Amino acid sequence: MMVKDPQQLFVNMALDAWNIQIDRTNKLFNSLSDDQLAQEVAPGRNSGIYLLGHLTAVHDALFPLLGLGEKLYPQLEEVFIKHPDKSGLEKPATNELRRCWNDVNEKLQKRFNNFSIEEWFQRHTAISEADFEKEPHRNRLNVLLNRTSHLANHLGQLIFLKK
Amino acid sequence: MMVKDPQQLFVNMALDAWNIQIDRTNKLFNSLSDDQLAQEVAPGRNSGIYLLGHLTAVHDALFPLLGLGEKLYPQLEEVFIKHPDKSGLEKPATNELRRCWNDVNEKLQKRFNNFSIEEWFQRHTAISEADFEKEPHRNRLNVLLNRTSHLANHLGQLIFLKK
C-alpha cells in the first residue's frame, strides 16, 4: 500500500506524540492541588512545583531554539534549569507557574500548527549551517521528538503525586 | 535549504529517539543490583523488577503488532501486563528477566534496521486495511513513537532506584 504524502504524515505523527504527552500532563496538573504539587514526587526527589517550572522553562526555550523568537519567561531558567530544586532560590507562586505552563504550550502549539513541512526539516538555531549540511537530522522536528521524551520522563514521575 | 531524502531522515530520527531511551534504560538496569531492582521506585509504587518485566512484555508484543512474528516470551504478559505488581503471581528470576529484556530489544533492533522506509509506513496488525485507508498515521513508525514515550515514562520512574 502506498503512503499518501509521507512527510506531512510524519510531521502529524510527531505532533500527535507531543500532544499526547502535553494533554496527559495538563490533565494531571489540573487534577493536583497546589499542596499536592508542593510535595516531592518521591522521597528526596524533585517537587511537583519544581518539575512544573522545569518543564515550563525547557519548553519556553523552544522559542529561540526553533527560531520562533525570544523566551516568554526567561527568568525561569535560573531557578528551574540552572539550579536544582533545593537551591534556596525563591520560586514564583504556583498559580503563576501554572499560568506560564499553559501560556508557553498554547503559544508553541499555535506556532507548530503554522510550520510548513519544509520548516520542520530546517535546522534548529543551535547548529551551524555547515554542520547541518553533514547532520541533516538536527532539524526542528528532531528537537520536538527529543522534548517529547523529556516530557514523558518527567510525566512518569509526576504521576506519583496522585494518591 | 532543501532536505536530502526526508523520509529516510525521519525514520532515522524516530529510531534515534527510540535508541536513546533504550540505551539510557540499559545503562540504568546494568548499574542496578538485583536488590535495588527489587525495591519500589517510590513508596507503594511498582518495583523495578515489575517495570523490567512490564517493559520487556510490552516490547515483546511489538513482534506480532509490527508483523514480525510471534512473541519470544508470551508468558510475561500474564504477570507483567494483565496483572499489577502485587498480584501474588510468581515472577521469573531477575537474571532471567534481564536476559529477556536484552534479547527482545536486540532482536527488535535487528528487525528495525532491516525495515525499508516503505515498510515503516505500512499499517500495524491491530488496524484493518479499510481503517488504515482512512487513518494512514496508524503505521509501524507511529507505534515506535508511542512506545518510545511509554519507555520514557517508565525510565523517569526507574531512575529513582539509583541512590
Interface residues (C-beta under 8 A of the other chain):
Chain A: M1 V3 K4 P6 Q7 L9 F10 N12 M13 A14 D16 A17 I20 Q21 V41 A42 P43 R45 E118 F121 Q122 R123 E129 F132 P136 H137 N139 L141 N142 L145 N146 T148 S149 H150 A152 N153 H154 L155 G156 Q157 I159 F160
Chain B: M1 V3 K4 P6 Q7 L9 F10 N12 M13 A14 D16 A17 I20 Q21 V41 A42 P43 R45 E118 F121 Q122 R123 E129 F132 P136 H137 N139 L141 N142 L145 N146 T148 S149 H150 A152 N153 H154 L155 G156 Q157 I159 F160
